Each structure stands twice: as structure tokens, then as C-alpha cells.
Amino acid sequence: MRGLTLIGAALLSVMSSFAITTWSGNYTSVTYASVTASTHGINSPYLGVRAVDNTGHKLTLSEVSWEIDPDTYEVDVTFTNSFTGTLYISGPWPSTSSAPAGFKVSVGSDQDKLLVCAGCETNAVRRVWGGQAYSSATYGALSWPHTCNAGGGVTVYVYITGNGVVFGVDAPSSQLPTLTATRATIAYNISAIPSGAVPLGSAVNNCGFGSVTDLRTADN
């Protein structure tokens, strides 16, 4: 099984039915790392893995891959290029998907925020798309200053790509107020969910966000 921990994965303590802990180890100029269960200390095959290099860049799935032995819980990590930085292993995550909370997109109480996985603060979640496991215990958010768009509403597409959540806005930044994202990134001139991305949802902002279209798929 491979795992990907998303949306701020420094998971030392989570108030949920699953106590998530995180092991970390520092590496210098390596292309491969093997971490045994006796080293990371997490007695489960349902693990999240993330690598952050010495510049603070979180490696994407094109830069790092891993395998988790389902019997011994050993984690074998392969880096595309020579890696210097910190490797994090977190768990145990739920063994099955945690719908409906898992990466659900919702509107904040003031209608000026779009949230992803708001329930993850109190419930660790795990879902699987395309054989890839995604897990989280924190939320992502897009904050949009309260404005009314004379030209009509602007659609925001929410999806996972690389190793994080993206808010894709169907307009250029020059036509919008200053938007900010928490534990996520913003992309502009996005008119649909990009090919290869994991769809989460969409919503239209016009004097605030309206209802959300849930685009999550079943586990596959």
C-alpha cells in the first residue's frame, strides 16, 4: 500500500478515535531509505508518508514514492533525485474510507470561505482514488473577501494534485480581490478539474459562496 498525507501533516496528536503519531528522520544525499517498524514505532500498515527537503519543499508524487509491507510495516522510500531533508511517517490511519467527512468541500458560516475536510480536525480520514491512499487530520480553506461580482459568479474547482489540495478559480487574478489559502494552493484560469487530478467539489462565489457540488468519487 502507498500512502500520502495531505494538508499539513505534522500529526502528533489528533482528537479522534484514532491516535495519530508521527515519526521523523533526517537524511543526507540519499535516493533510498528503509524504515523498519521498530524504528518508526507505528504498529499498522495504514501509514502516511511525506518528505520535506532542506529548502522546505514538500516532495510531490513525481519526486518520491514508497511501499509499505503489509506484514512487517516496513516503509521503503525511493527518491527520484538525491534527497537531503526530513522524512515523516504518520499513523495509524483508518483502514477504510471515512465518508462523508473524507475531503468533503463545504462553505464556511460567513459564506466567504470554502473549506475542505472541515471535519478532519476531530476525525482522521482516509480515502483511496486510483489505488492511492490519501489521509488527513487537518483542513484546508480558501478565504474570499466579501464582494459581489458585477459580471456574475466565479466558479471554484477543488481538487487534489501532486501532494496537496488546490482551489482552481475560473478567472484571472487581476479580476478578483486578493484571495488567500490555508494548507492549500490557489490556481487561476481553471475552467474544469484538470486531467489526472482527484476531484473534490466546486462552488460559485457571487456575494459569497453558494451550495457545493460534491465531485468526490467512490473509492477505486
Phi and psi restraints in degrees (value plus and minus 20) as a CYANA .aco file:
   2 ARG   PHI    -128.4   -88.4
   2 ARG   PSI     130.9   170.9
   3 GLY   PHI    -156.3  -116.3
   3 GLY   PSI     130.8   170.8
   4 LEU   PHI    -154.5  -114.5
   4 LEU   PSI     102.3   142.3
   5 THR   PHI    -115.9   -75.9
   5 THR   PSI     105.7   145.7
   6 LEU   PHI    -136.1   -96.1
   6 LEU   PSI     144.4   184.4
   7 ILE   PHI      38.3    78.3
   7 ILE   PSI      42.0    82.0
   8 GLY   PHI      55.5    95.5
   8 GLY   PSI      61.3   101.3
   9 ALA   PHI    -117.5   -77.5
   9 ALA   PSI       1.8    41.8
  10 ALA   PHI    -100.3   -60.3
  10 ALA   PSI      64.2   104.2
  11 LEU   PHI    -129.0   -89.0
  11 LEU   PSI      61.4   101.4
  12 LEU   PHI    -110.5   -70.5
  12 LEU   PSI     -51.3   -11.3
  13 SER   PHI    -173.0  -133.0
  13 SER   PSI     102.8   142.8
  14 VAL   PHI    -147.4  -107.4
  14 VAL   PSI     109.1   149.1
  15 MET   PHI     -99.0   -59.0
  15 MET   PSI      69.7   109.7
  16 SER   PHI    -177.4  -137.4
  16 SER   PSI    -199.5  -159.5
  17 SER   PHI     -92.7   -52.7
  17 SER   PSI     -31.0     9.0
  18 PHE   PHI    -134.4   -94.4
  18 PHE   PSI     101.4   141.4
  19 ALA   PHI    -105.6   -65.6
  19 ALA   PSI      85.0   125.0
  20 ILE   PHI    -108.6   -68.6
  20 ILE   PSI     108.6   148.6
  21 THR   PHI    -142.8  -102.8
  21 THR   PSI     142.1   182.1
  22 THR   PHI    -152.1  -112.1
  22 THR   PSI     108.4   148.4
  23 TRP   PHI    -118.8   -78.8
  23 TRP   PSI     126.6   166.6
  24 SER   PHI    -158.1  -118.1
  24 SER   PSI     128.2   168.2
  25 GLY   PHI    -164.8  -124.8
  25 GLY   PSI     123.5   163.5
  26 ASN   PHI    -116.9   -76.9
  26 ASN   PSI     119.9   159.9
  27 TYR   PHI    -153.6  -113.6
  27 TYR   PSI     129.8   169.8
  28 THR   PHI    -149.1  -109.1
  28 THR   PSI     100.8   140.8
  29 SER   PHI      31.9    71.9
  29 SER   PSI      35.9    75.9
  30 VAL   PHI    -138.6   -98.6
  30 VAL   PSI     134.1   174.1
  31 THR   PHI    -135.1   -95.1
  31 THR   PSI     -24.8    15.2
  32 TYR   PHI    -171.0  -131.0
  32 TYR   PSI     121.8   161.8
  33 ALA   PHI    -162.4  -122.4
  33 ALA   PSI     117.6   157.6
  34 SER   PHI    -139.8   -99.8
  34 SER   PSI     104.9   144.9
  35 VAL   PHI    -141.5  -101.5
  35 VAL   PSI      93.7   133.7
  36 THR   PHI     -97.7   -57.7
  36 THR   PSI     143.0   183.0
  37 ALA   PHI     -82.2   -42.2
  37 ALA   PSI     -55.1   -15.1
  38 SER   PHI     -86.7   -46.7
  38 SER   PSI     -42.9    -2.9
  39 THR   PHI    -103.8   -63.8
  39 THR   PSI     -71.4   -31.4
  40 HIS   PHI    -100.5   -60.5
  40 HIS   PSI     -41.8    -1.8
  41 GLY   PHI      53.8    93.8
  41 GLY   PSI      -3.1    36.9
  42 ILE   PHI    -129.4   -89.4
  42 ILE   PSI      94.0   134.0
  43 ASN   PHI    -107.1   -67.1
  43 ASN   PSI      47.8    87.8
  44 SER   PHI    -186.5  -146.5
  44 SER   PSI     130.6   170.6
  45 PRO   PHI    -107.0   -67.0
  45 PRO   PSI     -27.9    12.1
  46 TYR   PHI    -112.8   -72.8
  46 TYR   PSI      65.0   105.0
  47 LEU   PHI    -140.5  -100.5
  47 LEU   PSI     131.5   171.5
  48 GLY   PHI    -126.1   -86.1
  48 GLY   PSI     123.5   163.5
  49 VAL   PHI    -149.3  -109.3
  49 VAL   PSI     117.2   157.2
  50 ARG   PHI    -168.7  -128.7
  50 ARG   PSI     129.9   169.9
  51 ALA   PHI    -149.0  -109.0
  51 ALA   PSI     113.2   153.2
  52 VAL   PHI    -144.4  -104.4
  52 VAL   PSI     102.6   142.6
  53 ASP   PHI     -99.4   -59.4
  53 ASP   PSI     158.3   198.3
  54 ASN   PHI     -92.9   -52.9
  54 ASN   PSI     -21.8    18.2
  55 THR   PHI    -118.0   -78.0
  55 THR   PSI     -23.1    16.9
  56 GLY   PHI      72.8   112.8
  56 GLY   PSI     -15.1    24.9
  57 HIS   PHI    -100.7   -60.7
  57 HIS   PSI     106.5   146.5
  58 LYS   PHI    -104.4   -64.4
  58 LYS   PSI     100.1   140.1
  59 LEU   PHI     -85.4   -45.4
  59 LEU   PSI     121.5   161.5
  60 THR   PHI    -109.2   -69.2
  60 THR   PSI     156.4   196.4
  61 LEU   PHI     -89.4   -49.4
  61 LEU   PSI     -34.9     5.1
  62 SER   PHI    -103.0   -63.0
  62 SER   PSI     -30.4     9.6
  63 GLU   PHI    -130.0   -90.0
  63 GLU   PSI     -36.9     3.1
  64 VAL   PHI    -170.5  -130.5
  64 VAL   PSI     122.5   162.5
  65 SER   PHI    -161.4  -121.4
  65 SER   PSI     143.5   183.5
  66 TRP   PHI    -176.4  -136.4
  66 TRP   PSI     139.9   179.9
  67 GLU   PHI    -148.1  -108.1
  67 GLU   PSI     121.2   161.2
  68 ILE   PHI    -137.9   -97.9
  68 ILE   PSI     100.3   140.3
  69 ASP   PHI     -89.2   -49.2
  69 ASP   PSI     101.4   141.4
  70 PRO   PHI     -89.2   -49.2
  70 PRO   PSI     -34.0     6.0
  71 ASP   PHI    -123.3   -83.3
  71 ASP   PSI     -61.0   -21.0
  72 THR   PHI    -120.7   -80.7
  72 THR   PSI     -34.6     5.4
  73 TYR   PHI      48.1    88.1
  73 TYR   PSI      -4.9    35.1
  74 GLU   PHI     -88.3   -48.3
  74 GLU   PSI     120.6   160.6
  75 VAL   PHI    -132.4   -92.4
  75 VAL   PSI     100.4   140.4
  76 ASP   PHI    -130.7   -90.7
  76 ASP   PSI      98.5   138.5
  77 VAL   PHI    -133.8   -93.8
  77 VAL   PSI     112.5   152.5
  78 THR   PHI    -139.9   -99.9
  78 THR   PSI     109.8   149.8
  79 PHE   PHI    -123.3   -83.3
  79 PHE   PSI     117.4   157.4
  80 THR   PHI     -84.8   -44.8
  80 THR   PSI     -59.4   -19.4
  81 ASN   PHI    -143.0  -103.0
  81 ASN   PSI     147.3   187.3
  82 SER   PHI     -76.5   -36.5
  82 SER   PSI     110.6   150.6
  83 PHE   PHI    -135.9   -95.9
  83 PHE   PSI     110.8   150.8
  84 THR   PHI    -147.8  -107.8
  84 THR   PSI      98.8   138.8
  85 GLY   PHI     144.0   184.0
  85 GLY   PSI    -170.9  -130.9
  86 THR   PHI    -140.0  -100.0
  86 THR   PSI     113.7   153.7
  87 LEU   PHI    -124.0   -84.0
  87 LEU   PSI     112.3   152.3
  88 TYR   PHI    -138.0   -98.0
  88 TYR   PSI     115.8   155.8
  89 ILE   PHI    -146.6  -106.6
  89 ILE   PSI     105.9   145.9
  90 SER   PHI    -146.4  -106.4
  90 SER   PSI     134.2   174.2
  91 GLY   PHI     141.3   181.3
  91 GLY   PSI    -195.5  -155.5
  92 PRO   PHI    -100.8   -60.8
  92 PRO   PSI     120.3   160.3
  93 TRP   PHI    -111.3   -71.3
  93 TRP   PSI     143.1   183.1
  94 PRO   PHI     -76.7   -36.7
  94 PRO   PSI     128.3   168.3
  95 SER   PHI    -102.2   -62.2
  95 SER   PSI     -35.0     5.0
  96 THR   PHI    -150.1  -110.1
  96 THR   PSI     144.8   184.8
  97 SER   PHI     -82.8   -42.8
  97 SER   PSI     132.0   172.0
  98 SER   PHI    -135.5   -95.5
  98 SER   PSI      29.8    69.8
  99 ALA   PHI     -88.2   -48.2
  99 ALA   PSI     129.3   169.3
 100 PRO   PHI    -109.8   -69.8
 100 PRO   PSI     -21.6    18.4
 101 ALA   PHI     -94.0   -54.0
 101 ALA   PSI     -45.7    -5.7
 102 GLY   PHI     -80.2   -40.2
 102 GLY   PSI      81.8   121.8
 103 PHE   PHI      40.9    80.9
 103 PHE   PSI       9.4    49.4
 104 LYS   PHI     -90.2   -50.2
 104 LYS   PSI     119.2   159.2
 105 VAL   PHI    -114.5   -74.5
 105 VAL   PSI     113.3   153.3
 106 SER   PHI    -162.4  -122.4
 106 SER   PSI     147.1   187.1
 107 VAL   PHI    -120.6   -80.6
 107 VAL   PSI     115.0   155.0
 108 GLY   PHI     -86.1   -46.1
 108 GLY   PSI     144.6   184.6
 109 SER   PHI     -82.7   -42.7
 109 SER   PSI     -47.0    -7.0
 110 ASP   PHI    -112.6   -72.6
 110 ASP   PSI     -17.7    22.3
 111 GLN   PHI      44.9    84.9
 111 GLN   PSI     -12.3    27.7
 112 ASP   PHI    -127.9   -87.9
 112 ASP   PSI      -9.4    30.6
 113 LYS   PHI    -151.6  -111.6
 113 LYS   PSI     124.1   164.1
 114 LEU   PHI    -134.6   -94.6
 114 LEU   PSI     105.4   145.4
 115 LEU   PHI    -132.9   -92.9
 115 LEU   PSI     127.3   167.3
 116 VAL   PHI    -141.4  -101.4
 116 VAL   PSI     104.6   144.6
 117 CYS   PHI      42.9    82.9
 117 CYS   PSI      24.1    64.1
 118 ALA   PHI     -78.7   -38.7
 118 ALA   PSI     -52.4   -12.4
 119 GLY   PHI     -96.4   -56.4
 119 GLY   PSI     -24.4    15.6
 120 CYS   PHI     -92.2   -52.2
 120 CYS   PSI     -36.2     3.8
 121 GLU   PHI     -83.9   -43.9
 121 GLU   PSI     -48.2    -8.2
 122 THR   PHI    -138.9   -98.9
 122 THR   PSI     -23.3    16.7
 123 ASN   PHI    -161.6  -121.6
 123 ASN   PSI      89.9   129.9
 124 ALA   PHI     -83.0   -43.0
 124 ALA   PSI     115.2   155.2
 125 VAL   PHI    -145.8  -105.8
 125 VAL   PSI     138.1   178.1
 126 ARG   PHI    -169.3  -129.3
 126 ARG   PSI     111.3   151.3
 127 ARG   PHI    -156.3  -116.3
 127 ARG   PSI     141.7   181.7
 128 VAL   PHI    -148.6  -108.6
 128 VAL   PSI     106.3   146.3
 129 TRP   PHI    -147.4  -107.4
 129 TRP   PSI     112.0   152.0
 130 GLY   PHI      36.6    76.6
 130 GLY   PSI      11.9    51.9
 131 GLY   PHI      59.3    99.3
 131 GLY   PSI     -19.6    20.4
 132 GLN   PHI    -122.6   -82.6
 132 GLN   PSI     108.4   148.4
 133 ALA   PHI    -109.6   -69.6
 133 ALA   PSI     109.6   149.6
 134 TYR   PHI    -137.3   -97.3
 134 TYR   PSI     112.9   152.9
 135 SER   PHI    -155.2  -115.2
 135 SER   PSI     131.4   171.4
 136 SER   PHI    -178.1  -138.1
 136 SER   PSI     132.7   172.7
 137 ALA   PHI    -157.3  -117.3
 137 ALA   PSI      -3.0    37.0
 138 THR   PHI    -158.4  -118.4
 138 THR   PSI     148.4   188.4
 139 TYR   PHI    -130.5   -90.5
 139 TYR   PSI     143.7   183.7
 140 GLY   PHI    -138.3   -98.3
 140 GLY   PSI     134.0   174.0
 141 ALA   PHI    -168.6  -128.6
 141 ALA   PSI     127.1   167.1
 142 LEU   PHI    -135.4   -95.4
 142 LEU   PSI     104.2   144.2
 143 SER   PHI    -125.2   -85.2
 143 SER   PSI     107.9   147.9
 144 TRP   PHI    -144.2  -104.2
 144 TRP   PSI      90.5   130.5
 145 PRO   PHI     -72.0   -32.0
 145 PRO   PSI     119.7   159.7
 146 HIS   PHI     -85.8   -45.8
 146 HIS   PSI      89.6   129.6
 147 THR   PHI    -162.8  -122.8
 147 THR   PSI     137.8   177.8
 148 CYS   PHI    -132.3   -92.3
 148 CYS   PSI     108.1   148.1
 149 ASN   PHI    -110.3   -70.3
 149 ASN   PSI      95.1   135.1
 150 ALA   PHI     -80.4   -40.4
 150 ALA   PSI     -51.3   -11.3
 151 GLY   PHI    -106.5   -66.5
 151 GLY   PSI     -13.9    26.1
 152 GLY   PHI      87.5   127.5
 152 GLY   PSI     158.8   198.8
 153 GLY   PHI     -93.7   -53.7
 153 GLY   PSI     138.7   178.7
 154 VAL   PHI    -135.6   -95.6
 154 VAL   PSI     108.2   148.2
 155 THR   PHI    -104.6   -64.6
 155 THR   PSI     118.7   158.7
 156 VAL   PHI    -136.3   -96.3
 156 VAL   PSI     103.9   143.9
 157 TYR   PHI    -120.5   -80.5
 157 TYR   PSI     111.9   151.9
 158 VAL   PHI    -134.2   -94.2
 158 VAL   PSI     108.9   148.9
 159 TYR   PHI    -176.4  -136.4
 159 TYR   PSI     147.6   187.6
 160 ILE   PHI    -127.4   -87.4
 160 ILE   PSI     112.9   152.9
 161 THR   PHI    -167.5  -127.5
 161 THR   PSI     129.1   169.1
 162 GLY   PHI      46.2    86.2
 162 GLY   PSI    -125.5   -85.5
 163 ASN   PHI    -161.0  -121.0
 163 ASN   PSI      12.8    52.8
 164 GLY   PHI    -179.6  -139.6
 164 GLY   PSI     151.9   191.9
 165 VAL   PHI    -106.2   -66.2
 165 VAL   PSI     119.6   159.6
 166 VAL   PHI    -144.9  -104.9
 166 VAL   PSI     116.1   156.1
 167 PHE   PHI    -120.2   -80.2
 167 PHE   PSI      86.9   126.9
 168 GLY   PHI    -114.7   -74.7
 168 GLY   PSI      95.2   135.2
 169 VAL   PHI    -119.6   -79.6
 169 VAL   PSI     110.1   150.1
 170 ASP   PHI    -106.0   -66.0
 170 ASP   PSI      39.6    79.6
 171 ALA   PHI    -192.3  -152.3
 171 ALA   PSI     136.8   176.8
 172 PRO   PHI     -96.0   -56.0
 172 PRO   PSI     131.6   171.6
 173 SER   PHI     -80.9   -40.9
 173 SER   PSI     -48.4    -8.4
 174 SER   PHI     -85.9   -45.9
 174 SER   PSI     -39.1     0.9
 175 GLN   PHI    -118.7   -78.7
 175 GLN   PSI     -14.6    25.4
 176 LEU   PHI    -145.5  -105.5
 176 LEU   PSI     139.8   179.8
 177 PRO   PHI     -87.0   -47.0
 177 PRO   PSI     153.1   193.1
 178 THR   PHI     -93.6   -53.6
 178 THR   PSI      96.7   136.7
 179 LEU   PHI    -117.3   -77.3
 179 LEU   PSI     128.8   168.8
 180 THR   PHI    -150.7  -110.7
 180 THR   PSI     128.3   168.3
 181 ALA   PHI    -144.6  -104.6
 181 ALA   PSI     124.5   164.5
 182 THR   PHI    -133.6   -93.6
 182 THR   PSI     103.7   143.7
 183 ARG   PHI      33.5    73.5
 183 ARG   PSI      19.0    59.0
 184 ALA   PHI    -185.2  -145.2
 184 ALA   PSI     153.7   193.7
 185 THR   PHI    -143.0  -103.0
 185 THR   PSI     143.4   183.4
 186 ILE   PHI    -136.4   -96.4
 186 ILE   PSI     114.5   154.5
 187 ALA   PHI    -143.4  -103.4
 187 ALA   PSI     122.3   162.3
 188 TYR   PHI    -130.0   -90.0
 188 TYR   PSI     143.4   183.4
 189 ASN   PHI      39.0    79.0
 189 ASN   PSI      19.4    59.4
 190 ILE   PHI    -121.9   -81.9
 190 ILE   PSI      95.1   135.1
 191 SER   PHI    -123.0   -83.0
 191 SER   PSI     -21.4    18.6
 192 ALA   PHI    -188.1  -148.1
 192 ALA   PSI     146.1   186.1
 193 ILE   PHI     -82.8   -42.8
 193 ILE   PSI     104.4   144.4
 194 PRO   PHI     -82.5   -42.5
 194 PRO   PSI     128.8   168.8
 195 SER   PHI     -78.7   -38.7
 195 SER   PSI     112.7   152.7
 196 GLY   PHI      69.6   109.6
 196 GLY   PSI     -32.6     7.4
 197 ALA   PHI    -102.1   -62.1
 197 ALA   PSI     138.5   178.5
 198 VAL   PHI    -112.5   -72.5
 198 VAL   PSI      92.6   132.6
 199 PRO   PHI     -92.6   -52.6
 199 PRO   PSI     118.0   158.0
 200 LEU   PHI    -135.8   -95.8
 200 LEU   PSI     -68.0   -28.0
 201 GLY   PHI     158.0   198.0
 201 GLY   PSI     158.2   198.2
 202 SER   PHI    -169.1  -129.1
 202 SER   PSI     136.9   176.9
 203 ALA   PHI    -175.7  -135.7
 203 ALA   PSI     134.9   174.9
 204 VAL   PHI    -127.2   -87.2
 204 VAL   PSI     113.6   153.6
 205 ASN   PHI    -126.1   -86.1
 205 ASN   PSI     100.2   140.2
 206 ASN   PHI    -173.2  -133.2
 206 ASN   PSI      82.4   122.4
 207 CYS   PHI      42.8    82.8
 207 CYS   PSI      16.1    56.1
 208 GLY   PHI      92.2   132.2
 208 GLY   PSI     144.7   184.7
 209 PHE   PHI    -100.7   -60.7
 209 PHE   PSI     121.6   161.6
 210 GLY   PHI    -115.6   -75.6
 210 GLY   PSI    -169.7  -129.7
 211 SER   PHI     -90.1   -50.1
 211 SER   PSI     137.4   177.4
 212 VAL   PHI    -121.1   -81.1
 212 VAL   PSI     115.9   155.9
 213 THR   PHI    -110.5   -70.5
 213 THR   PSI      96.0   136.0
 214 ASP   PHI     -99.1   -59.1
 214 ASP   PSI      97.6   137.6
 215 LEU   PHI    -128.9   -88.9
 215 LEU   PSI     -12.1    27.9
 216 ARG   PHI     -85.0   -45.0
 216 ARG   PSI     122.7   162.7
 217 THR   PHI    -121.1   -81.1
 217 THR   PSI     145.7   185.7
 218 ALA   PHI     -89.3   -49.3
 218 ALA   PSI     139.1   179.1
 219 ASP   PHI     -74.8   -34.8
 219 ASP   PSI     120.0   160.0
